[in-house]
Amino acid sequence: MTRVLPTFRTTVYDQPGRFAGWPANYGMWAFGDEVVVVFLLGHIGPLKGVHARDTARPFVPVVARSLDGGVTWVLEEFTGVRPGAATLSGDEHQDEPLKAEPRLRPEDFAALDEPIDFTDPECLVLCARTGLLAGSRSWFYVSRDRARSWSGPHELPSFDQPGISARTDLVTLGPRKALWLLTASKSDGSEGRVFAAHTADGGRSFTRRGYLGDEPAGMSIMPSSVLADDGSLLTAVRCHGPRDGRNEYWIDLYRSADEGTTWEHVARPVGDTGTAGNPPALRRVGGRLVCIYGFRGRPSGLRYVTSGDEGRSWSEPITVTSDTPMRDMGYPRAVVMGDGSVLACFYNNRGDESERFIEAVRWRP
């Protein structure tokens, strides 16, 4: 396995006793050397499964901003209205009294007064949800001042699904037209499968389009999408399921040539993301696709693969970092900078019940 030497690695957030995590659930945007990333912040607790988190204390969203291309960061309050509870996209990390889903009311949601201009680079959309299973509800926010203020929450429809667990993944098709890649609960109420939703009026209404593949035996979640050179849509998804008598974790790539109505499986960019898996961050860098992910095997760390033929074939994994002590890490968000380098933010650790912190790494793929 080859290794790339990062331009730099730096800390976005790291404080004693705190659990900072999961940038992939939220969003990351760049405006030249100004970069904004949103993540969730709680407290360390006893290790249960993958996470050492205190589920009896709130996990709250925070904004980190860099004005120098990711070298230094300043934390800011997330100013969007959180319906139902203090958390945002985190009911699975909270005890029952802190969950948002049971406390949502119709009046918690606002109509979208001004349609979204998806071609405006200053106009940001952030998706959010309650949980992961049947009954989960989702909404979105819009910012027109680089994440300093947000309109919303604006409720997403149910699309006749058992539940909707939205993370931020949009592809612009025109000023008022976009595809939103969303995760629905499966027919049995478990997590989950990916489908496309289409808006032609700037986010005021939506229609459901196609699913990415058949309903999986395990789960297919957390899409990350780009446009291909021919205008078709490429979407990478995090997958987990039984293969050859054991659980496997991987990343699949799908393509749609008709704005999300039908999908074909293109390739498997990553055959192994380690135990419990990790979501992709798919980006286009020059004429290549780059798929970034956290590897939860040994050694744990940030990796990526590349494709020069629109996703039909992929390189072997390339290591960016490999010094994470245990597998509770990753969930990257990434942006392509003006010089062609990639800046990724992910969460990291120093051991089982150590702090979870947010790290930024920048390199040229």
C-alpha positions as CSV (number, residue, x, y, z in Angstrom):
1,M,0.0,0.0,0.0
2,T,1.3,3.4,-1.0
3,R,1.3,6.5,1.3
4,V,0.9,10.1,0.6
5,L,2.7,12.8,2.7
6,P,0.2,15.4,3.9
7,T,0.9,19.1,3.4
8,F,-0.2,19.4,7.0
9,R,-2.2,17.9,9.8
10,T,-3.8,20.2,12.3
11,T,-6.3,20.1,15.1
12,V,-9.8,21.6,14.6
13,Y,-11.1,20.8,18.1
14,D,-9.6,18.9,21.0
15,Q,-10.7,19.5,24.6
16,P,-10.4,17.3,27.8
17,G,-13.4,15.1,28.4
18,R,-15.2,15.9,25.2
19,F,-16.4,13.8,22.3
20,A,-16.3,15.6,19.0
21,G,-17.4,13.5,16.0
22,W,-19.0,12.6,12.7
23,P,-18.4,15.5,10.3
24,A,-19.9,13.3,7.5
25,N,-23.3,13.7,9.0
26,Y,-23.3,17.5,8.5
27,G,-21.3,19.5,6.0
28,M,-18.1,21.2,4.9
29,W,-17.7,24.1,2.4
30,A,-14.9,26.2,1.0
31,F,-14.8,29.8,-0.2
32,G,-11.2,30.3,-1.3
33,D,-9.1,29.9,1.8
34,E,-12.2,30.3,4.1
35,V,-13.5,26.8,5.1
36,V,-16.4,25.9,7.3
37,V,-17.2,22.5,8.8
38,V,-20.0,21.4,11.1
39,F,-19.7,18.5,13.6
40,L,-21.3,17.2,16.8
41,L,-19.9,17.8,20.3
42,G,-20.7,15.9,23.5
43,H,-18.8,14.2,26.4
44,I,-16.7,11.1,26.8
45,G,-18.4,8.2,28.6
46,P,-17.9,4.4,29.0
47,L,-17.0,2.5,25.8
48,K,-20.0,0.7,24.4
49,G,-19.4,-1.0,21.1
50,V,-17.6,1.6,18.9
51,H,-18.2,4.8,20.9
52,A,-17.1,6.0,24.3
53,R,-19.8,8.6,24.7
54,D,-22.0,9.9,27.5
55,T,-25.5,9.5,26.2
56,A,-27.0,11.2,29.3
57,R,-25.6,14.6,28.3
58,P,-26.5,16.5,25.2
59,F,-24.6,16.3,21.9
60,V,-24.8,19.7,20.2
61,P,-23.8,20.9,16.7
62,V,-20.9,23.4,16.4
63,V,-19.3,25.3,13.5
64,A,-15.6,25.5,13.0
65,R,-14.2,28.1,10.6
66,S,-10.7,28.5,9.1
67,L,-9.6,31.6,7.2
68,D,-6.2,30.2,6.2
69,G,-7.0,27.1,4.2
70,G,-7.4,24.8,7.2
71,V,-4.2,25.6,9.2
72,T,-6.0,27.3,12.2
73,W,-9.7,27.1,13.3
74,V,-12.1,29.0,15.4
75,L,-15.3,27.5,16.9
76,E,-18.6,29.2,16.6
77,E,-22.1,28.5,17.8
78,F,-24.5,26.7,15.4
79,T,-27.3,29.3,15.2
80,G,-29.9,27.2,13.4
81,V,-33.1,26.4,15.3
82,R,-33.0,22.8,16.5
83,P,-36.5,21.2,16.7
84,G,-37.4,18.9,19.5
85,A,-34.1,18.8,21.4
86,A,-30.6,20.3,21.7
87,T,-29.0,17.7,19.5
88,L,-29.0,17.7,15.7
89,S,-28.8,14.4,13.7
90,G,-27.9,12.5,16.8
91,D,-30.9,10.8,18.5
92,E,-28.9,7.5,18.4
93,H,-26.3,9.1,20.7
94,Q,-28.8,10.3,23.3
95,D,-30.8,8.7,26.1
96,E,-34.6,8.9,25.7
97,P,-35.2,12.2,27.6
98,L,-32.8,13.9,25.2
99,K,-34.1,12.6,21.9
100,A,-35.6,15.0,19.4
101,E,-38.0,12.6,17.5
102,P,-40.7,12.2,20.3
103,R,-40.8,16.0,20.8
104,L,-41.2,17.3,17.3
105,R,-44.3,19.4,16.6
106,P,-45.7,20.7,13.2
107,E,-45.1,24.3,14.3
108,D,-41.3,23.5,14.8
109,F,-40.9,23.7,11.0
110,A,-40.9,26.8,8.8
111,A,-41.9,27.3,5.2
112,L,-39.1,28.1,2.8
113,D,-39.7,31.8,2.0
114,E,-37.1,32.2,-0.7
115,P,-36.3,29.4,-3.1
116,I,-32.7,28.1,-3.1
117,D,-30.4,29.2,-5.9
118,F,-28.3,26.0,-6.2
119,T,-25.8,27.7,-8.5
120,D,-24.9,30.4,-5.9
121,P,-21.7,29.3,-4.2
122,E,-22.6,31.4,-1.2
123,C,-25.9,29.5,-0.6
124,L,-25.4,26.5,1.7
125,V,-27.8,23.7,2.4
126,L,-27.4,21.5,5.6
127,C,-29.6,18.4,6.1
128,A,-30.5,17.0,9.5
129,R,-32.6,14.2,11.0
130,T,-33.7,12.7,14.2
131,G,-32.6,9.0,14.1
132,L,-31.8,6.1,11.8
133,L,-34.8,3.8,11.9
134,A,-38.5,3.8,11.1
135,G,-40.1,7.0,12.3
136,S,-37.0,9.1,11.7
137,R,-37.8,12.6,10.3
138,S,-35.6,15.0,8.4
139,W,-35.3,18.6,7.5
140,F,-32.9,21.1,6.1
141,Y,-31.4,24.6,6.7
142,V,-30.3,27.3,4.3
143,S,-27.5,29.8,4.9
144,R,-26.6,32.7,2.7
145,D,-23.8,34.1,4.9
146,R,-21.3,31.3,5.0
147,A,-22.9,29.4,8.0
148,R,-23.3,32.3,10.3
149,S,-27.1,32.2,10.2
150,W,-29.6,29.7,8.9
151,S,-33.2,29.7,7.8
152,G,-35.3,26.8,8.9
153,P,-35.7,24.1,9.9
154,H,-37.6,23.3,6.7
155,E,-39.2,19.9,6.8
156,L,-38.4,17.2,4.2
157,P,-41.4,15.0,3.1
158,S,-41.6,11.4,4.1
159,F,-41.6,10.2,0.4
160,D,-43.9,7.3,1.6
161,Q,-40.9,5.8,3.4
162,P,-40.9,4.3,7.0
163,G,-38.4,6.9,8.0
164,I,-36.0,9.4,6.4
165,S,-32.4,9.9,7.8
166,A,-31.0,12.8,5.8
167,R,-27.3,13.7,5.7
168,T,-26.2,16.5,3.4
169,D,-25.6,15.3,-0.2
170,L,-26.9,17.5,-3.0
171,V,-26.0,17.8,-6.7
172,T,-26.8,21.0,-8.6
173,L,-28.6,20.6,-11.9
174,G,-29.6,24.3,-12.4
175,P,-30.5,27.5,-10.4
176,R,-33.7,25.9,-9.0
177,K,-33.0,22.3,-9.8
178,A,-31.1,19.7,-7.8
179,L,-31.0,16.1,-6.7
180,W,-30.9,15.3,-3.0
181,L,-29.5,11.9,-2.2
182,L,-31.2,10.6,1.0
183,T,-31.3,7.5,3.1
184,A,-34.6,5.8,3.9
185,S,-35.4,3.1,6.5
186,K,-35.9,-0.3,4.9
187,S,-39.3,-1.9,4.7
188,D,-38.8,-3.7,8.0
189,G,-37.9,-0.3,9.7
190,S,-34.2,-1.0,10.0
191,E,-31.3,1.1,8.5
192,G,-31.3,1.8,5.5
193,R,-31.3,2.3,1.7
194,V,-30.5,5.3,-0.5
195,F,-32.8,7.0,-3.0
196,A,-32.8,10.2,-5.0
197,A,-35.2,13.1,-4.5
198,H,-35.7,15.8,-7.1
199,T,-36.6,19.5,-6.7
200,A,-37.3,21.9,-9.6
201,D,-38.5,24.9,-7.5
202,G,-35.5,25.6,-5.3
203,G,-36.4,23.2,-2.4
204,R,-40.1,24.1,-2.0
205,S,-41.3,20.7,-3.2
206,F,-39.8,17.3,-4.0
207,T,-40.5,14.2,-5.9
208,R,-39.0,10.8,-5.1
209,R,-37.0,9.2,-7.9
210,G,-35.1,5.9,-8.0
211,Y,-33.4,3.7,-5.4
212,L,-29.7,2.9,-5.7
213,G,-30.0,-0.8,-6.1
214,D,-32.4,-3.3,-4.5
215,E,-33.2,-3.3,-0.8
216,P,-30.0,-4.6,0.8
217,A,-29.7,-7.5,3.2
218,G,-27.6,-5.3,5.4
219,M,-27.6,-1.6,4.8
220,S,-26.7,1.0,2.1
221,I,-26.4,4.5,3.6
222,M,-24.6,7.9,3.7
223,P,-24.3,8.8,0.0
224,S,-21.7,11.2,-1.5
225,S,-22.2,12.4,-5.0
226,V,-20.5,14.3,-7.9
227,L,-21.4,15.0,-11.5
228,A,-19.5,13.0,-14.2
229,D,-18.0,14.7,-17.2
230,D,-21.0,13.6,-19.4
231,G,-23.5,15.1,-17.0
232,S,-24.5,11.8,-15.4
233,L,-24.5,11.4,-11.6
234,L,-22.1,9.3,-9.6
235,T,-22.9,8.4,-6.0
236,A,-20.7,6.4,-3.6
237,V,-22.5,4.7,-0.6
238,R,-21.4,3.1,2.6
239,C,-22.4,-0.6,2.6
240,H,-22.6,-3.3,5.3
241,G,-24.0,-6.8,4.9
242,P,-23.5,-10.5,5.0
243,R,-21.0,-12.0,2.6
244,D,-19.6,-15.5,2.7
245,G,-21.1,-16.1,6.1
246,R,-19.7,-13.0,7.8
247,N,-20.4,-9.3,8.0
248,E,-18.5,-7.2,5.5
249,Y,-18.1,-3.4,5.1
250,W,-17.4,-1.7,1.8
251,I,-18.2,1.3,-0.5
252,D,-20.2,0.9,-3.7
253,L,-20.5,3.3,-6.6
254,Y,-23.7,3.9,-8.7
255,R,-24.4,5.9,-11.8
256,S,-27.6,7.6,-13.1
257,A,-27.9,9.1,-16.6
258,D,-31.5,10.3,-16.1
259,E,-31.3,12.6,-13.1
260,G,-31.8,10.0,-10.5
261,T,-34.7,8.0,-12.0
262,T,-32.7,4.8,-12.7
263,W,-29.4,3.7,-11.4
264,E,-26.7,1.1,-12.4
265,H,-24.0,-0.3,-10.2
266,V,-20.6,0.8,-11.6
267,A,-17.9,-0.6,-9.3
268,R,-16.8,-1.3,-5.7
269,P,-14.2,1.5,-5.1
270,V,-13.3,0.1,-1.6
271,G,-13.7,-3.5,-0.7
272,D,-13.0,-3.2,3.0
273,T,-13.5,-0.2,5.3
274,G,-12.9,-2.1,8.5
275,T,-15.2,-3.3,11.2
276,A,-18.4,-1.2,11.4
277,G,-17.4,0.6,8.2
278,N,-17.1,4.2,7.3
279,P,-18.8,6.6,4.8
280,P,-17.2,7.9,1.6
281,A,-16.4,11.5,0.7
282,L,-16.4,11.5,-3.1
283,R,-14.7,14.4,-4.9
284,R,-13.5,15.4,-8.3
285,V,-9.9,16.6,-8.5
286,G,-9.0,17.6,-12.0
287,G,-9.8,14.7,-14.3
288,R,-9.9,12.1,-11.5
289,L,-12.4,11.0,-8.9
290,V,-11.1,10.7,-5.3
291,C,-13.0,8.7,-2.7
292,I,-11.9,9.4,0.8
293,Y,-12.8,7.3,3.8
294,G,-11.8,6.3,7.3
295,F,-10.4,2.8,7.6
296,R,-11.6,1.0,10.8
297,G,-9.2,-1.9,10.6
298,R,-5.6,-2.2,11.6
299,P,-4.0,0.3,11.4
300,S,-6.9,2.7,11.5
301,G,-6.6,5.9,9.6
302,L,-7.7,8.1,6.7
303,R,-7.3,6.6,3.2
304,Y,-8.4,7.2,-0.3
305,V,-8.7,5.6,-3.8
306,T,-8.7,7.3,-7.2
307,S,-10.2,6.7,-10.6
308,G,-9.3,8.1,-14.0
309,D,-12.1,6.5,-15.9
310,E,-15.3,7.9,-14.3
311,G,-15.4,5.3,-11.6
312,R,-15.1,2.1,-13.6
313,S,-11.8,1.1,-12.1
314,W,-10.0,2.3,-9.0
315,S,-6.5,2.4,-7.5
316,E,-5.4,0.4,-4.5
317,P,-6.0,2.3,-1.2
318,I,-3.5,5.1,-0.5
319,T,-2.8,5.9,3.2
320,V,-3.0,9.5,4.4
321,T,-2.8,8.7,8.2
322,S,-2.3,5.4,10.0
323,D,-1.7,6.2,13.6
324,T,-5.2,6.0,15.2
325,P,-5.2,3.6,18.1
326,M,-8.7,2.2,17.8
327,R,-11.5,2.2,15.2
328,D,-13.7,5.0,16.5
329,M,-12.6,7.4,13.8
330,G,-13.2,8.8,10.3
331,Y,-16.6,10.1,9.0
332,P,-14.7,12.5,6.7
333,R,-16.0,15.6,4.9
334,A,-13.7,17.0,2.2
335,V,-13.4,20.0,-0.1
336,V,-11.1,20.6,-3.1
337,M,-9.0,23.7,-2.7
338,G,-8.0,26.2,-5.4
339,D,-4.5,24.6,-5.8
340,G,-6.0,21.1,-6.5
341,S,-5.2,19.8,-3.0
342,V,-7.9,18.2,-0.8
343,L,-8.7,19.3,2.7
344,A,-10.5,16.7,4.8
345,C,-11.9,16.9,8.3
346,F,-12.5,13.7,10.3
347,Y,-12.8,12.6,13.9
348,N,-9.9,10.8,15.7
349,N,-8.9,9.3,19.1
350,R,-6.0,8.4,21.3
351,G,-7.4,5.1,22.6
352,D,-10.6,3.4,23.8
353,E,-12.0,6.0,26.3
354,S,-9.8,9.0,25.3
355,E,-11.2,12.2,23.9
356,R,-12.6,12.2,20.4
357,F,-11.2,15.2,18.5
358,I,-11.6,16.7,15.1
359,E,-8.5,16.8,12.8
360,A,-7.9,18.4,9.5
361,V,-5.5,17.1,6.9
362,R,-4.5,18.6,3.6
363,W,-2.7,16.8,0.8
364,R,-2.4,16.6,-3.0
365,P,-3.9,13.3,-4.3
